[in-house]
């Protein structure tokens, strides 16, 4: 049960003169004992923002010239993760004629970005 759902149930129980804590406890018990699958899932907003940022980055590479070779899905549970989780987020290849040049991109989403200056040339020939 989400925080918002619990708040709504509390308000309704209180308006109907019911024991709020007992009502919440009963609903929690019934949900735990239910064999039905959860209809909702809490979304980690930072994780979603990170994935959205990766999608944004991928769209910056023109598919005429860049091929996605691997796009990591950093999944883990209780400190366990696949060895591939330590690899870069996106592995691409730049295709120029008959040649292919592999490279990787590591994406780091920050809710409070820092300005990073670079002395790289604006255009690479």
N, C-alpha and C positions, 0 to 999 in steps of 0.2 A: 504494500500500500504506500503510495507516495505521500509526501508531506501535505500536498494540496488536498488529496483525497481525505486524509485524516482530519484536516482542518474542517472540511465541509461536513464530514460525518459528525464531528464534535458540535458544530453549529446546529445541525438538524436535531441531534440527540438532546442538546440543551434546550432548544426551542420547544421540543415535545415533552420536556420535563423528565427525561430518562437519565439514568446514571451514566454519565459520559464515559468514564473510565471502564465501566463494565461493558458498555456497548462496544467500545473500541477493542477491548480484550476479546469479546465474543467474535467480532468480525475477523480479527487477526487469526483466531483459532480456526474458524471456518475456512479461511483462505489457505492456511497451512495444511489442513486436512483434505482440501479439495484436490482431486486428481486432474482437474483441468489445467491446461497450460496457461501461464501468465499471459494476459492480453497486452500488457504494456511493458516497456523496458526503459529503465533510466538511462539517459544518454549522458555520457561524459562530454561536456561541452568543449573541454580542451582537446580531447581525442578527436572529436568531430572537426574542430577548427584545424587541427593538424592534418587530417585527411583532406579537408577542403583545400588547404594550402598546397598539398601535394598535387591535387587535381589541377589547381591553378598553374603550378609550375609545369606540369606535363603539357598543358595546353599551349605553353609558350614555345614548344619545340615543333616546328612544322613537320607534319607527317610525311611530306614529300622527301625530306632529307634525314629524318630521325626515326629510328625504330626502337620501340621499347623492348628490351631484352628481358628485363625482370623488374617487377614492382613489388617490393617487400610488403608483407602484411605482418606487422609486428604484433604477434599474438603471444600471450604469456598467461600463466596462472600460478599463483603461489610461488613466485620466483623461478618457475621453470619456463624455458623458452627454447626454440629451435636454434641450432647453430647459425642458420641464415639470418636470424634477427640482428646479428652484429654486422651484417653487410649493409652497404649504402641503401638508401630508400629506393632509388630509381637507377637502373642500369640501362643505358642507351647505346645506340650505335649511330654514328654520323655516316651516311652513305654518300660518297662522292664518286660517281662513275662506277668503276669496278672495285673501288676500294671502300673498306669499312673501318671506321675508327671507334673502338669502344671507349666509353667513359662513364663515370658515375656521378650522381647528384645526391647529396644528403640534404634533406629539407629540415629546417628547424623553425617551427612556428613559435612566435613569442607574442603574447597579448600586448606587451609594451615594447615595441621594437626600438632598437637603438640605431642611430644613423651610422652607417659604415661608409667611409670614403674609400675610394680606390684610385690608384694612379694608372689603371689599365687604359689602353687606348679605347676610344669610343667605337672604333671599327677595326676589326682584325682582318687583314688582307690574306 
